[in-house]
Amino acid sequence: MSLPSQRPILAVSRRTRATPFTPRVEASGVQGYTVYNHMLLPTAFRSMEEDYRHLKSHVQVWDVGCERQVEVKGPDAAKLVQMMTPRNLSKAQVGQCLYAPLVDEAGMLINDPVILKLAEDRFWLSIADSDVLLWAKGLALGYGLDVRVSEPDVWPLAIQGPKAEDVAARIFGEDVRSIGFFRFRTLSFQGHPLIVARSGWSKQGGFEIYLDRAELGLTLWDACMAAGADLEIGPGCPNLIERIEGGLLSYGNDMTIANNPLECGLDKYCQIDAAPTCIGAEALRRIAADGVARKIMGLRIADGVLPSCVEPWPVLVAGKRVGAVSSAVYSPDFGANLAFAMLDRGHWAPGGAVEVETPAGLRRAVISTLPFTK
């Protein structure tokens, strides 16, 4: 019996939840989905390289409704959120977005959300792909905290690319231009207040709009497309080439609960002494004192275009495994295969030579800092 040559498809059901924008995404010709936080996340509209070129030159609308919000609200909200992260939140201001690794009692990564401080007693954790809601509920119950933890009906829509500010200003008015990086404001859309943040999972700049009324989803998508009609706006999604070039790590791909934030280059977000109530603070102190045993670095891999990395690729020195590639892609602008690799201590010096076992055979590679520079 012969096996089918076609790749498996994703069977969509109610467990792979759609978003208020899904009808427009599909009408725009989405080529594929992945599952992220039990929801649909578009992966391509044209080819990966065409989407990449368009993102870096123009402006795109992204359905990132899969970035679920974990809301923490109540008198002990700030206490609970600080317990979850080694980043010091004591000086966080209302209207601020904060990238913050979340760790367990062993100092291992649970998630790496952007935290929005909505009020002194109310936070949204805009999470990556793992189940933070149940963990936060467990901590609240176990520590007897006066707080409510929930997943509100909120679906972010991103406007990304060098022309994103012009599009956002045409929708929300010129006030949007005054929003600082990783800050947010509440602005009106058709008489309804929406949180608009200068943020997004690309290095091209842009905004994320936190839609909390599903019935406005298609109207908001259409308004973005109309506002950017003369700016070559198009549908888009997080792009593998652009994110690797920019050094954007993906939870679940490049780091998991098997990693700690110090080995993932997140040291600057771990103010351990200033965040002693974090449940992983003591474990992180021990890890820092001992020094990490491995570290995420970049690789430039030689000799021809390689496929994307699905399973880890071993990294070798003198035939001995010293790490593994977690994500890889060919970058047209760099003219090289770029990759993220977790490398053992003693093998992460920039400029060092290694070899990588790829699906196309053994390839030479050079270690690089992140993000990549030309």
Stockholm file with secondary structure:
# STOCKHOLM 1.0

chainA/1-374         MSLPSQRPILAVSRRTRATPFTPRVEASGVQGYTVYNHMLLPTAFRSMEEDYRHLKSHVQVWDVGCERQVEVKGPDAAKLVQMMTPRNLSKAQVGQCLYAPLVDEAGMLINDPVILKLAEDRFWLSIADSDVLLWAKGLALGYGLDVRVSEPDVWPLAIQGPKAEDVAARIFGEDVRSIGFFRFRTLSFQGHPLIVARSGWSKQGGFEIYLDRAELGLTLWDACMAAGADLEIGPGCPNLIERIEGGLLSYGNDMTIANNPLECGLDKYCQIDAAPTCIGAEALRRIAADGVARKIMGLRIADGVLPSCVEPWPVLVAGKRVGAVSSAVYSPDFGANLAFAMLDRGHWAPGGAVEVETPAGLRRAVISTLPFTK
#=GR chainA/1-374 SS CCCCSSCCCCCCCTTSBCCTTHHHHHHTTCCEEEEETTEEEEEESSCHHHHHHHHHHSEEEEECTTSCEEEEESTTHHHHHHHHCSSCCTTCCTTBEEECCEECTTSCEEECCEEEEEETTEEEEECCSSCHHHHHHHHHHHTTCSCEEECCSCEEEEEESTTHHHHHHHHHCGGGGGCCTTBEEEEEETTEEEEEESCCSSSSCEEEEEECCGGGHHHHHHHHHHHTGGGTEEEECCCHHHHHHTTCCCBTTTBCTTSCGGGGTCGGGCCGGGCTTSTTHHHHHHHHHHCCSEEEEEEEECSSCCCCCSSCEEEEETTEEEEEEEEEEEETTTTEEEEEEEEETTSCCTTCEEEEEETTEEEEEEEECSSCCC
#=GC SS_cons         CCCCSSCCCCCCCTTSBCCTTHHHHHHTTCCEEEEETTEEEEEESSCHHHHHHHHHHSEEEEECTTSCEEEEESTTHHHHHHHHCSSCCTTCCTTBEEECCEECTTSCEEECCEEEEEETTEEEEECCSSCHHHHHHHHHHHTTCSCEEECCSCEEEEEESTTHHHHHHHHHCGGGGGCCTTBEEEEEETTEEEEEESCCSSSSCEEEEEECCGGGHHHHHHHHHHHTGGGTEEEECCCHHHHHHTTCCCBTTTBCTTSCGGGGTCGGGCCGGGCTTSTTHHHHHHHHHHCCSEEEEEEEECSSCCCCCSSCEEEEETTEEEEEEEEEEEETTTTEEEEEEEEETTSCCTTCEEEEEETTEEEEEEEECSSCCC
//
